Every structure is written in C-alpha cells, then in structure tokens.
Amino acid sequence: MKVRRLEVSEEIWKDKRIPKETKLIYSYIYSKGFDKIIVDINVGEMQQVINIKNKGLRKSLEVLENLKYLIYKEYSNGMYIIKLN
C-alpha cells in the first residue's frame, strides 16, 4: 500500500512543524479511523506502510499530541490507542 496525500485537512500538510514521516503516519491513522474517534494500532501494522520502529512511532505520536492533533496511550509494548481530535 502506497500512502500519498490522503483526505486529511490541508492544515496538517501545510504545518511546517511536522516532519513528512509524521504526516504520513497521521494520514494512515486518520484513514483507518476516519469514522471513529478511537483507533487501535500497533507498530507492526505501521511497518507495512512505512519503515519505522516503535521508538520513531512514539516520537511521531508525541509530536502530533503536542500539536493537539490526537491523544495516544501505549497500553502494551508497540500497541497504541489513539483518540483523534
């Protein structure tokens, strides 16, 4: 699956504070949970889309949480519950 510019608000694509890899992660999360508020993902699922490790995913999620795009919680090693804002 090749992720390109998915149907995410233009605001995130124009935000210079967010790295490109983090934008791709957010677009994947958003497309998976576009009709839901809470999304459940794991790092293995993300590795099929983008080359990333758990530490990198956690760092990207922290950036998005600090900018108020989502709230996340790691409930087990590499498994996350994400609430989209």
Biopython code that builds the backbone (N, CA, C, O; Angstrom):
import numpy as np
from Bio.PDB.StructureBuilder import StructureBuilder

atoms = [
    (1, "MET", "N", (0.845, -1.181, 0.000)),
    (1, "MET", "CA", (0.000, 0.000, 0.000)),
    (1, "MET", "C", (0.887, 1.239, 0.000)),
    (1, "MET", "O", (1.715, 1.409, 0.894)),
    (2, "LYS", "N", (0.725, 2.074, -0.961)),
    (2, "LYS", "CA", (1.499, 3.299, -1.069)),
    (2, "LYS", "C", (0.649, 4.443, -0.529)),
    (2, "LYS", "O", (-0.429, 4.720, -1.055)),
    (3, "VAL", "N", (1.129, 5.103, 0.514)),
    (3, "VAL", "CA", (0.385, 6.199, 1.125)),
    (3, "VAL", "C", (0.832, 7.500, 0.482)),
    (3, "VAL", "O", (2.019, 7.826, 0.465)),
    (4, "ARG", "N", (-0.116, 8.224, -0.038)),
    (4, "ARG", "CA", (0.160, 9.549, -0.571)),
    (4, "ARG", "C", (-0.676, 10.533, 0.228)),
    (4, "ARG", "O", (-1.038, 10.248, 1.370)),
    (5, "ARG", "N", (-0.972, 11.626, -0.319)),
    (5, "ARG", "CA", (-1.753, 12.658, 0.348)),
    (5, "ARG", "C", (-3.199, 12.205, 0.466)),
    (5, "ARG", "O", (-3.979, 12.336, -0.477)),
    (6, "LEU", "N", (-3.547, 11.680, 1.612)),
    (6, "LEU", "CA", (-4.898, 11.190, 1.834)),
    (6, "LEU", "C", (-5.813, 12.337, 2.221)),
    (6, "LEU", "O", (-5.369, 13.476, 2.362)),
    (7, "GLU", "N", (-7.078, 12.036, 2.389)),
    (7, "GLU", "CA", (-8.080, 13.055, 2.705)),
    (7, "GLU", "C", (-7.964, 13.525, 4.151)),
    (7, "GLU", "O", (-8.825, 13.243, 4.983)),
    (8, "VAL", "N", (-6.897, 14.236, 4.427)),
    (8, "VAL", "CA", (-6.655, 14.834, 5.730)),
    (8, "VAL", "C", (-6.711, 16.335, 5.522)),
    (8, "VAL", "O", (-6.406, 16.821, 4.433)),
    (9, "SER", "N", (-7.093, 17.068, 6.539)),
    (9, "SER", "CA", (-7.214, 18.507, 6.377)),
    (9, "SER", "C", (-5.906, 19.114, 5.872)),
    (9, "SER", "O", (-4.821, 18.674, 6.252)),
    (10, "GLU", "N", (-6.016, 20.108, 5.030)),
    (10, "GLU", "CA", (-4.854, 20.774, 4.449)),
    (10, "GLU", "C", (-3.978, 21.410, 5.525)),
    (10, "GLU", "O", (-2.786, 21.637, 5.317)),
    (11, "GLU", "N", (-4.575, 21.689, 6.661)),
    (11, "GLU", "CA", (-3.853, 22.328, 7.762)),
    (11, "GLU", "C", (-2.611, 21.527, 8.169)),
    (11, "GLU", "O", (-1.546, 22.099, 8.406)),
    (12, "ILE", "N", (-2.755, 20.213, 8.245)),
    (12, "ILE", "CA", (-1.625, 19.380, 8.669)),
    (12, "ILE", "C", (-0.542, 19.319, 7.583)),
    (12, "ILE", "O", (0.644, 19.273, 7.907)),
    (13, "TRP", "N", (-0.928, 19.319, 6.311)),
    (13, "TRP", "CA", (0.057, 19.252, 5.232)),
    (13, "TRP", "C", (0.855, 20.550, 5.127)),
    (13, "TRP", "O", (2.007, 20.534, 4.693)),
    (14, "LYS", "N", (0.256, 21.666, 5.518)),
    (14, "LYS", "CA", (0.937, 22.959, 5.436)),
    (14, "LYS", "C", (1.723, 23.301, 6.701)),
    (14, "LYS", "O", (2.502, 24.254, 6.706)),
    (15, "ASP", "N", (1.525, 22.533, 7.770)),
    (15, "ASP", "CA", (2.191, 22.791, 9.041)),
    (15, "ASP", "C", (3.672, 22.422, 8.935)),
    (15, "ASP", "O", (4.006, 21.244, 8.804)),
    (16, "LYS", "N", (4.550, 23.402, 8.988)),
    (16, "LYS", "CA", (5.995, 23.189, 8.830)),
    (16, "LYS", "C", (6.635, 22.560, 10.068)),
    (16, "LYS", "O", (7.767, 22.080, 9.998)),
    (17, "ARG", "N", (5.929, 22.556, 11.198)),
    (17, "ARG", "CA", (6.474, 21.984, 12.430)),
    (17, "ARG", "C", (6.433, 20.462, 12.442)),
    (17, "ARG", "O", (7.062, 19.829, 13.289)),
    (18, "ILE", "N", (5.697, 19.875, 11.509)),
    (18, "ILE", "CA", (5.503, 18.426, 11.482)),
    (18, "ILE", "C", (6.367, 17.817, 10.382)),
    (18, "ILE", "O", (6.255, 18.219, 9.224)),
    (19, "PRO", "N", (7.239, 16.843, 10.725)),
    (19, "PRO", "CA", (8.047, 16.167, 9.699)),
    (19, "PRO", "C", (7.176, 15.355, 8.738)),
    (19, "PRO", "O", (6.069, 14.945, 9.085)),
    (20, "LYS", "N", (7.687, 15.130, 7.535)),
    (20, "LYS", "CA", (6.933, 14.419, 6.498)),
    (20, "LYS", "C", (6.531, 13.016, 6.952)),
    (20, "LYS", "O", (5.403, 12.585, 6.710)),
    (21, "GLU", "N", (7.444, 12.305, 7.605)),
    (21, "GLU", "CA", (7.143, 10.961, 8.094)),
    (21, "GLU", "C", (5.965, 10.982, 9.072)),
    (21, "GLU", "O", (5.113, 10.095, 9.038)),
    (22, "THR", "N", (5.919, 11.984, 9.935)),
    (22, "THR", "CA", (4.835, 12.118, 10.902)),
    (22, "THR", "C", (3.519, 12.425, 10.201)),
    (22, "THR", "O", (2.466, 11.957, 10.635)),
    (23, "LYS", "N", (3.564, 13.194, 9.138)),
    (23, "LYS", "CA", (2.354, 13.478, 8.359)),
    (23, "LYS", "C", (1.812, 12.206, 7.725)),
    (23, "LYS", "O", (0.598, 12.000, 7.687)),
    (24, "LEU", "N", (2.703, 11.347, 7.227)),
    (24, "LEU", "CA", (2.274, 10.072, 6.649)),
    (24, "LEU", "C", (1.651, 9.168, 7.714)),
    (24, "LEU", "O", (0.657, 8.489, 7.458)),
    (25, "ILE", "N", (2.238, 9.165, 8.900)),
    (25, "ILE", "CA", (1.690, 8.364, 9.998)),
    (25, "ILE", "C", (0.302, 8.877, 10.362)),
    (25, "ILE", "O", (-0.624, 8.087, 10.545)),
    (26, "TYR", "N", (0.153, 10.188, 10.468)),
    (26, "TYR", "CA", (-1.157, 10.756, 10.803)),
    (26, "TYR", "C", (-2.186, 10.441, 9.723)),
    (26, "TYR", "O", (-3.334, 10.125, 10.035)),
    (27, "SER", "N", (-1.783, 10.525, 8.455)),
    (27, "SER", "CA", (-2.739, 10.239, 7.384)),
    (27, "SER", "C", (-3.174, 8.782, 7.417)),
    (27, "SER", "O", (-4.334, 8.483, 7.134)),
    (28, "TYR", "N", (-2.262, 7.859, 7.758)),
    (28, "TYR", "CA", (-2.631, 6.450, 7.884)),
    (28, "TYR", "C", (-3.608, 6.251, 9.036)),
    (28, "TYR", "O", (-4.616, 5.559, 8.894)),
    (29, "ILE", "N", (-3.302, 6.862, 10.176)),
    (29, "ILE", "CA", (-4.186, 6.740, 11.342)),
    (29, "ILE", "C", (-5.550, 7.330, 11.028)),
    (29, "ILE", "O", (-6.579, 6.740, 11.356)),
    (30, "TYR", "N", (-5.557, 8.491, 10.397)),
    (30, "TYR", "CA", (-6.808, 9.158, 10.059)),
    (30, "TYR", "C", (-7.636, 8.330, 9.078)),
    (30, "TYR", "O", (-8.854, 8.222, 9.224)),
    (31, "SER", "N", (-6.972, 7.747, 8.078)),
    (31, "SER", "CA", (-7.714, 6.948, 7.098)),
    (31, "SER", "C", (-8.248, 5.654, 7.710)),
    (31, "SER", "O", (-9.294, 5.155, 7.293)),
    (32, "LYS", "N", (-7.541, 5.113, 8.689)),
    (32, "LYS", "CA", (-8.009, 3.894, 9.355)),
    (32, "LYS", "C", (-9.202, 4.201, 10.261)),
    (32, "LYS", "O", (-10.120, 3.389, 10.375)),
    (33, "GLY", "N", (-9.189, 5.342, 10.891)),
    (33, "GLY", "CA", (-10.246, 5.661, 11.842)),
    (33, "GLY", "C", (-11.049, 6.880, 11.477)),
    (33, "GLY", "O", (-11.492, 7.610, 12.364)),
    (34, "PHE", "N", (-11.254, 7.126, 10.182)),
    (34, "PHE", "CA", (-11.925, 8.359, 9.763)),
    (34, "PHE", "C", (-13.353, 8.474, 10.270)),
    (34, "PHE", "O", (-13.843, 9.589, 10.449)),
    (35, "ASP", "N", (-14.035, 7.367, 10.507)),
    (35, "ASP", "CA", (-15.404, 7.441, 11.004)),
    (35, "ASP", "C", (-15.483, 7.110, 12.486)),
    (35, "ASP", "O", (-16.577, 7.003, 13.039)),
    (36, "LYS", "N", (-14.347, 6.948, 13.127)),
    (36, "LYS", "CA", (-14.289, 6.617, 14.546)),
    (36, "LYS", "C", (-13.569, 7.718, 15.297)),
    (36, "LYS", "O", (-12.897, 8.566, 14.709)),
    (37, "ILE", "N", (-13.723, 7.685, 16.588)),
    (37, "ILE", "CA", (-12.989, 8.625, 17.429)),
    (37, "ILE", "C", (-11.721, 7.953, 17.954)),
    (37, "ILE", "O", (-10.675, 8.589, 18.073)),
    (38, "ILE", "N", (-11.827, 6.662, 18.264)),
    (38, "ILE", "CA", (-10.698, 5.936, 18.838)),
    (38, "ILE", "C", (-10.191, 4.890, 17.850)),
    (38, "ILE", "O", (-10.977, 4.146, 17.263)),
    (39, "VAL", "N", (-8.880, 4.840, 17.673)),
    (39, "VAL", "CA", (-8.243, 3.911, 16.750)),
    (39, "VAL", "C", (-7.243, 3.064, 17.535)),
    (39, "VAL", "O", (-6.569, 3.569, 18.433)),
    (40, "ASP", "N", (-7.147, 1.792, 17.202)),
    (40, "ASP", "CA", (-6.207, 0.883, 17.834)),
    (40, "ASP", "C", (-5.200, 0.438, 16.779)),
    (40, "ASP", "O", (-5.578, -0.200, 15.796)),
    (41, "ILE", "N", (-3.932, 0.765, 16.971)),
    (41, "ILE", "CA", (-2.898, 0.352, 16.017)),
    (41, "ILE", "C", (-1.722, -0.252, 16.769)),
    (41, "ILE", "O", (-1.574, -0.074, 17.978)),
    (42, "ASN", "N", (-0.893, -0.971, 16.023)),
    (42, "ASN", "CA", (0.365, -1.446, 16.589)),
    (42, "ASN", "C", (1.491, -1.127, 15.618)),
    (42, "ASN", "O", (1.258, -0.819, 14.449)),
    (43, "VAL", "N", (2.703, -1.206, 16.119)),
    (43, "VAL", "CA", (3.853, -0.804, 15.315)),
    (43, "VAL", "C", (4.054, -1.736, 14.123)),
    (43, "VAL", "O", (4.525, -1.287, 13.078)),
    (44, "GLY", "N", (3.718, -2.998, 14.243)),
    (44, "GLY", "CA", (3.842, -3.942, 13.134)),
    (44, "GLY", "C", (2.949, -3.573, 11.967)),
    (44, "GLY", "O", (3.330, -3.732, 10.807)),
    (45, "GLU", "N", (1.770, -3.083, 12.273)),
    (45, "GLU", "CA", (0.836, -2.628, 11.234)),
    (45, "GLU", "C", (1.399, -1.419, 10.495)),
    (45, "GLU", "O", (1.272, -1.314, 9.275)),
    (46, "MET", "N", (2.018, -0.513, 11.238)),
    (46, "MET", "CA", (2.602, 0.680, 10.636)),
    (46, "MET", "C", (3.833, 0.333, 9.801)),
    (46, "MET", "O", (4.121, 1.013, 8.816)),
    (47, "GLN", "N", (4.560, -0.714, 10.182)),
    (47, "GLN", "CA", (5.763, -1.100, 9.451)),
    (47, "GLN", "C", (5.448, -1.627, 8.058)),
    (47, "GLN", "O", (6.330, -1.647, 7.200)),
    (48, "GLN", "N", (4.237, -2.044, 7.819)),
    (48, "GLN", "CA", (3.844, -2.482, 6.488)),
    (48, "GLN", "C", (3.673, -1.297, 5.544)),
    (48, "GLN", "O", (3.739, -1.454, 4.325)),
    (49, "VAL", "N", (3.454, -0.116, 6.107)),
    (49, "VAL", "CA", (3.224, 1.086, 5.310)),
    (49, "VAL", "C", (4.483, 1.948, 5.215)),
    (49, "VAL", "O", (4.816, 2.455, 4.144)),
    (50, "ILE", "N", (5.169, 2.107, 6.330)),
    (50, "ILE", "CA", (6.333, 2.986, 6.397)),
    (50, "ILE", "C", (7.414, 2.298, 7.229)),
    (50, "ILE", "O", (7.106, 1.614, 8.205)),
    (51, "ASN", "N", (8.651, 2.473, 6.855)),
    (51, "ASN", "CA", (9.762, 1.865, 7.574)),
    (51, "ASN", "C", (9.989, 2.638, 8.868)),
    (51, "ASN", "O", (10.565, 3.725, 8.846)),
    (52, "ILE", "N", (9.540, 2.086, 9.997)),
    (52, "ILE", "CA", (9.608, 2.781, 11.277)),
    (52, "ILE", "C", (9.742, 1.772, 12.403)),
    (52, "ILE", "O", (9.293, 0.632, 12.290)),
    (53, "LYS", "N", (10.357, 2.199, 13.477)),
    (53, "LYS", "CA", (10.464, 1.370, 14.679)),
    (53, "LYS", "C", (9.557, 1.961, 15.743)),
    (53, "LYS", "O", (9.030, 3.062, 15.583)),
    (54, "ASN", "N", (9.380, 1.225, 16.826)),
    (54, "ASN", "CA", (8.477, 1.661, 17.889)),
    (54, "ASN", "C", (8.888, 3.014, 18.458)),
    (54, "ASN", "O", (8.034, 3.863, 18.715)),
    (55, "LYS", "N", (10.175, 3.219, 18.654)),
    (55, "LYS", "CA", (10.659, 4.487, 19.202)),
    (55, "LYS", "C", (10.329, 5.659, 18.273)),
    (55, "LYS", "O", (9.931, 6.727, 18.739)),
    (56, "GLY", "N", (10.491, 5.464, 16.968)),
    (56, "GLY", "CA", (10.166, 6.510, 15.996)),
    (56, "GLY", "C", (8.679, 6.795, 15.937)),
    (56, "GLY", "O", (8.267, 7.948, 15.817)),
    (57, "LEU", "N", (7.864, 5.735, 16.021)),
    (57, "LEU", "CA", (6.411, 5.918, 16.023)),
    (57, "LEU", "C", (5.985, 6.686, 17.265)),
    (57, "LEU", "O", (5.161, 7.596, 17.179)),
    (58, "ARG", "N", (6.537, 6.330, 18.413)),
    (58, "ARG", "CA", (6.201, 7.017, 19.660)),
    (58, "ARG", "C", (6.580, 8.495, 19.571)),
    (58, "ARG", "O", (5.826, 9.357, 20.022)),
    (59, "LYS", "N", (7.747, 8.791, 18.989)),
    (59, "LYS", "CA", (8.191, 10.183, 18.848)),
    (59, "LYS", "C", (7.245, 10.963, 17.929)),
    (59, "LYS", "O", (6.914, 12.114, 18.212)),
    (60, "SER", "N", (6.811, 10.341, 16.835)),
    (60, "SER", "CA", (5.877, 10.995, 15.917)),
    (60, "SER", "C", (4.538, 11.239, 16.595)),
    (60, "SER", "O", (3.934, 12.297, 16.417)),
    (61, "LEU", "N", (4.073, 10.269, 17.369)),
    (61, "LEU", "CA", (2.811, 10.444, 18.088)),
    (61, "LEU", "C", (2.915, 11.547, 19.136)),
    (61, "LEU", "O", (1.950, 12.274, 19.370)),
    (62, "GLU", "N", (4.084, 11.675, 19.769)),
    (62, "GLU", "CA", (4.288, 12.754, 20.734)),
    (62, "GLU", "C", (4.213, 14.120, 20.054)),
    (62, "GLU", "O", (3.633, 15.056, 20.605)),
    (63, "VAL", "N", (4.793, 14.237, 18.868)),
    (63, "VAL", "CA", (4.731, 15.499, 18.119)),
    (63, "VAL", "C", (3.281, 15.853, 17.811)),
    (63, "VAL", "O", (2.859, 16.993, 18.008)),
    (64, "LEU", "N", (2.516, 14.869, 17.327)),
    (64, "LEU", "CA", (1.114, 15.110, 16.991)),
    (64, "LEU", "C", (0.285, 15.418, 18.234)),
    (64, "LEU", "O", (-0.645, 16.222, 18.176)),
    (65, "GLU", "N", (0.615, 14.786, 19.350)),
    (65, "GLU", "CA", (-0.108, 15.070, 20.589)),
    (65, "GLU", "C", (0.203, 16.475, 21.095)),
    (65, "GLU", "O", (-0.698, 17.174, 21.558)),
    (66, "ASN", "N", (1.454, 16.896, 21.015)),
    (66, "ASN", "CA", (1.829, 18.243, 21.457)),
    (66, "ASN", "C", (1.167, 19.328, 20.611)),
    (66, "ASN", "O", (0.903, 20.426, 21.101)),
    (67, "LEU", "N", (0.899, 19.017, 19.331)),
    (67, "LEU", "CA", (0.247, 19.983, 18.444)),
    (67, "LEU", "C", (-1.271, 19.829, 18.438)),
    (67, "LEU", "O", (-1.958, 20.465, 17.638)),
    (68, "LYS", "N", (-1.797, 18.984, 19.331)),
    (68, "LYS", "CA", (-3.245, 18.809, 19.557)),
    (68, "LYS", "C", (-3.993, 18.165, 18.392)),
    (68, "LYS", "O", (-5.175, 18.445, 18.196)),
    (69, "TYR", "N", (-3.322, 17.302, 17.610)),
    (69, "TYR", "CA", (-3.995, 16.576, 16.538)),
    (69, "TYR", "C", (-4.601, 15.263, 17.039)),
    (69, "TYR", "O", (-5.592, 14.782, 16.489)),
    (70, "LEU", "N", (-4.005, 14.692, 18.079)),
    (70, "LEU", "CA", (-4.500, 13.436, 18.629)),
    (70, "LEU", "C", (-4.007, 13.272, 20.054)),
    (70, "LEU", "O", (-3.154, 14.021, 20.531)),
    (71, "ILE", "N", (-4.569, 12.267, 20.721)),
    (71, "ILE", "CA", (-4.126, 11.856, 22.049)),
    (71, "ILE", "C", (-3.849, 10.365, 21.953)),
    (71, "ILE", "O", (-4.661, 9.620, 21.404)),
    (72, "TYR", "N", (-2.722, 9.922, 22.476)),
    (72, "TYR", "CA", (-2.396, 8.499, 22.377)),
    (72, "TYR", "C", (-2.000, 7.932, 23.730)),
    (72, "TYR", "O", (-1.606, 8.658, 24.642)),
    (73, "LYS", "N", (-2.116, 6.619, 23.833)),
    (73, "LYS", "CA", (-1.670, 5.911, 25.022)),
    (73, "LYS", "C", (-1.110, 4.569, 24.573)),
    (73, "LYS", "O", (-1.753, 3.849, 23.809)),
    (74, "GLU", "N", (0.080, 4.233, 25.042)),
    (74, "GLU", "CA", (0.687, 2.941, 24.744)),
    (74, "GLU", "C", (0.286, 1.990, 25.864)),
    (74, "GLU", "O", (0.766, 2.114, 26.991)),
    (75, "TYR", "N", (-0.594, 1.042, 25.554)),
    (75, "TYR", "CA", (-1.079, 0.131, 26.583)),
    (75, "TYR", "C", (-0.262, -1.148, 26.675)),
    (75, "TYR", "O", (-0.389, -1.889, 27.649)),
    (76, "SER", "N", (0.560, -1.415, 25.697)),
    (76, "SER", "CA", (1.494, -2.532, 25.708)),
    (76, "SER", "C", (2.628, -2.145, 24.776)),
    (76, "SER", "O", (2.499, -1.189, 24.011)),
    (77, "ASN", "N", (3.724, -2.862, 24.828)),
    (77, "ASN", "CA", (4.867, -2.504, 24.002)),
    (77, "ASN", "C", (4.505, -2.540, 22.520)),
    (77, "ASN", "O", (4.241, -3.608, 21.968)),
    (78, "GLY", "N", (4.493, -1.379, 21.882)),
    (78, "GLY", "CA", (4.201, -1.282, 20.459)),
    (78, "GLY", "C", (2.725, -1.256, 20.094)),
    (78, "GLY", "O", (2.389, -1.270, 18.909)),
    (79, "MET", "N", (1.830, -1.217, 21.085)),
    (79, "MET", "CA", (0.392, -1.195, 20.830)),
    (79, "MET", "C", (-0.183, 0.097, 21.409)),
    (79, "MET", "O", (0.060, 0.444, 22.565)),
    (80, "TYR", "N", (-0.951, 0.797, 20.573)),
    (80, "TYR", "CA", (-1.423, 2.126, 20.932)),
    (80, "TYR", "C", (-2.926, 2.259, 20.751)),
    (80, "TYR", "O", (-3.525, 1.672, 19.850)),
    (81, "ILE", "N", (-3.516, 3.054, 21.641)),
    (81, "ILE", "CA", (-4.901, 3.517, 21.471)),
    (81, "ILE", "C", (-4.792, 4.994, 21.174)),
    (81, "ILE", "O", (-4.123, 5.730, 21.899)),
    (82, "ILE", "N", (-5.447, 5.435, 20.109)),
    (82, "ILE", "CA", (-5.331, 6.815, 19.658)),
    (82, "ILE", "C", (-6.712, 7.432, 19.562)),
    (82, "ILE", "O", (-7.624, 6.844, 18.980)),
    (83, "LYS", "N", (-6.866, 8.623, 20.134)),
    (83, "LYS", "CA", (-8.106, 9.387, 20.030)),
    (83, "LYS", "C", (-7.832, 10.571, 19.115)),
    (83, "LYS", "O", (-6.995, 11.423, 19.411)),
    (84, "LEU", "N", (-8.553, 10.609, 17.995)),
    (84, "LEU", "CA", (-8.388, 11.706, 17.046)),
    (84, "LEU", "C", (-9.157, 12.932, 17.532)),
    (84, "LEU", "O", (-10.284, 12.821, 18.016)),
    (85, "ASN", "N", (-8.531, 14.104, 17.396)),
    (85, "ASN", "CA", (-9.188, 15.355, 17.789)),
    (85, "ASN", "C", (-9.809, 16.015, 16.589)),
    (85, "ASN", "O", (-10.410, 17.081, 16.713)),
]
sb = StructureBuilder()
sb.init_structure("model")
sb.init_model(0)
sb.init_chain("A")
sb.init_seg("    ")
for serial, (resi, resn, name, xyz) in enumerate(atoms, 1):
    if name == "N":
        sb.init_residue(resn, " ", resi, " ")
    sb.init_atom(name, np.array(xyz, "f"), 0.0, 1.0, " ", f" {name:<3s}", serial, name[0])
structure = sb.get_structure()
